[in-house]
Amino acid sequence: MMTMAEKILARASGKEKVEPGEIVEAKVDRVMSHDNAAFVARLFKKIGVDRVWDPERIIIVLDHRVPAPNEQAAMGHKIIREFVKEQGIKYFYDMKAGICHQVMVEKGHALPGNLIIGTDSHTTTYGALGVFSTGVGYTDMAAIWATGKTWLKVPETIKINVEGKLPPMVFSKDVILHIIGELTMDGATYKAVEFHGSTIRDMSIASRLVLSNMSMEMGAKVGLIPVDQKTEEYLKGRAKEEYTVLNPDEGCEYADVYEFNVENLEPQVACPHTVDNVKPISEVEGLPIDQAVLGSCTNGRYEDLEIAARILEKAMKEGKRIHRDVRMIVLPASWDIYLKAMENGLLKTFIKAGAVVANSGCGPCMGSHLGILAKGERAISSTNRNFRGRMGSKEAEVYLASPATVAASAVEGVITDPRKYLR
């Protein structure tokens, strides 16, 4: 009897069975790097190997600093482009594709039963499709580029059961913030997390991706969701190759099991300066904000833009726009999402309401070059981290919430319960 993580690592290491705590040498199915591929390329060249192990299984996506905001970033991009040509990397997404984790899923690179390694901590996102996906550092990635293999310690698995129908205007972001608030930021350190229950089964793939993405914020090595019909439908016509579903065995052993019922859950907000400092919105309503950010690899998908646009439309019917003291920045997670939002009028709604629509990228989330906060400013954001200095000044504050809460707050100029606008 094995969990999902154990099954995938057993397959990847050529074993019939693995145990938690066991060290395995595993063949990776794919690897992903973003702008930091420049660092990996430099280290790779020091290894002394002429060619990467498989140019069709290395995916590089430029998303963190695009378009290049300074000479240093531009040089990094130049190094990557030259390396891609030199090595014949097949899947290189320059600055016209989107955020790496959305691109990996959207373009069919993340497949059930795969082992995928990325040079980004939120590589855990692909677990929503039944993938063992996790992040590593540059040195480890350079070695993988050379060999196609890596070593991993088989993690223990914790099971999280989520039951109940989500109340109106409560979303997967609220669910994962609530879970992180309960388990704390190190409650799943180096453990695999499996999400189960009726609430998860009812969620869209986009909503499930939020859970796996933010599993990292409670220390998880990977955040997995069993593959079901929704997963299979999503992958139809998208998957780059055949795949094998490796769902958990009935009766497999978990290190811990946690039960959550969300029927009475209200919108949640993670307060500065840790993701586990989570409070129900009723405890933080009314705090003035200077900036509202909608987007990121966590919540920049079409359904996120759509609910925010609906709130803004309702506000405009009532004669309101985005508050004059608030800067709202919208970043769709990919170009495909951007185009769909444009075709369906969502971008028009954002612009008419007073938001700035930027290109797909990671700018505000990582505080690299877009939406930087000044000393004493406060933002509410649909991103995944609110550490001190994450979005600019160390003396600024970032509050994390769902896209609905972000939109409602942008209109009111203070942290606002989205149920005020839509039910």
Summary of the structure (lengths in Angstrom):
residues: 423
radius of gyration: 20.7
end to end distance: 43.7
largest distance: 65.0
contacts: 1594
relative contact order: 0.14
helix: 37%
strand: 20%
